[in-house]
Structure formats: C-alpha cells, structure tokens
C-alpha cells in the first residue's frame, strides 16, 4: 500500500496536474507529470476509467498493480513532482512483474 503522504487525493490537485502537466505515454499507461511552484514532495494519482472495464474488480486490480509498482520503485521518481497515471486497456490481465518492468523502464523523469 502506498503511504498517504504520496497520494494525490483532491480532485482539484488532479485537475491541476491534468491542466498544467505534460504527458508521457507508455504501452500500458499514460503519465501526466507536473512540476510547479506549489508542488511539495512527490505524489501520485491513479485514474482507471470505466472504459477500461465495467467491472469494479478489474479496475481495482489495475489500481493495486500500479500502486504496488510505484511503492516498490518510488525512489525512481524525482522529488517535487506530481504524477497521475492514466490506465490503458492493455493493463487488463497482466501480472505484477510486467507492470513493474514498465515502471522500471521510465527511470527518472525530466
């Protein structure tokens, strides 16, 4: 489980990242990254749309996979950045190792 201090909870903060951040695409997910004056420590948000799957079980599994991969590799992300993950349908049915491998490819973001 990702610690509370690393999670973006407020809708206002996620909208800020979506509006002012830049997009980084991978085959499994999109990442919106924001580095602004009001940003504190690194934080992460996760958006898994119903377009991915109508079943809440599938959406929750994707969220758990992404949060666990981020938690184990949190040092790969630079400080003072907010990242919002936008899940893609290709995440359905994947194992944790495959998701973690994609996170490791990212390394540190510019």
C-alpha positions in Angstrom: 0.0 0.0 0.0 1.3 3.4 -0.9 1.7 5.7 2.1 -0.9 8.5 2.4 1.7 11.3 2.0 2.4 10.1 -1.5 -1.2 10.0 -2.8 -3.0 12.9 -4.6 -6.5 12.8 -3.2 -8.1 16.0 -4.0 -9.9 16.4 -7.4 -8.5 20.0 -7.6 -4.9 18.7 -7.4 -5.5 16.1 -10.1 -7.1 18.7 -12.3 -4.1 20.9 -11.8 -1.8 18.1 -13.0 -4.1 17.5 -16.0 -4.2 21.1 -16.9 -0.5 22.2 -16.4 1.4 18.9 -16.6 3.0 17.2 -19.6 2.1 13.7 -20.9 4.4 10.7 -21.1 3.0 7.7 -22.9 3.9 4.0 -22.5 2.1 1.0 -23.9 0.4 0.2 -20.6 -0.5 3.7 -19.3 -0.2 7.4 -19.8 1.5 9.6 -17.2 0.8 13.2 -16.6 3.7 14.8 -14.8 3.6 18.3 -13.1 6.4 20.2 -11.6 5.2 23.6 -10.3 5.8 26.1 -7.5 3.0 24.8 -5.3 4.2 21.2 -5.5 5.7 19.7 -2.4 7.1 16.2 -2.2 6.5 13.6 -4.9 2.8 12.4 -5.1 0.9 10.0 -7.3 -2.7 9.8 -8.5 -4.4 7.0 -10.4 -7.2 7.2 -12.9 -8.8 4.0 -14.1 -11.9 4.7 -16.2 -14.9 2.6 -16.7 -13.9 2.5 -20.4 -11.1 0.1 -19.3 -13.6 -2.3 -17.7 -17.1 -2.1 -16.4 -16.2 -4.5 -13.6 -15.0 -2.8 -10.4 -13.0 -5.9 -9.6 -10.8 -5.3 -12.8 -10.4 -1.6 -12.1 -9.4 -2.2 -8.5 -6.9 -4.9 -9.6 -5.3 -2.4 -12.0 -5.1 0.2 -9.3 -3.5 -2.2 -6.9 -0.9 -3.3 -9.5 0.0 0.3 -10.3 0.2 1.5 -6.6 2.4 -1.5 -5.6 4.7 -1.0 -8.6 5.1 2.7 -7.7 5.5 1.9 -4.0 8.4 -0.5 -4.6 10.1 1.8 -7.1 9.3 5.2 -5.5 13.0 6.2 -5.5 13.0 6.2 -9.3 10.7 9.2 -9.4 12.3 12.6 -8.8 11.3 14.7 -5.8 9.0 17.7 -6.3 6.9 16.1 -9.0 3.3 15.0 -9.1 2.4 12.1 -11.3 -1.1 11.0 -12.4 -1.3 7.5 -14.1 -4.0 7.1 -16.7 -4.6 3.3 -17.2 -5.0 1.8 -20.6 -7.0 -1.3 -21.5 -3.7 -3.2 -22.1 -3.2 -3.5 -18.3 -6.1 -5.9 -18.0 -4.9 -9.4 -17.2 -1.3 -8.5 -16.8 0.8 -9.8 -13.9 2.6 -7.6 -11.4 6.1 -8.3 -12.9 5.1 -6.9 -16.3 3.7 -3.7 -14.8 6.8 -3.2 -12.6 9.0 -3.8 -15.7 7.2 -0.9 -17.5 7.7 1.3 -14.4 11.4 0.5 -14.3 11.8 1.5 -18.0 10.7 5.0 -17.1 13.7 5.6 -14.8 13.7 9.2 -13.7 11.6 11.7 -15.5 13.0 15.0 -16.8 
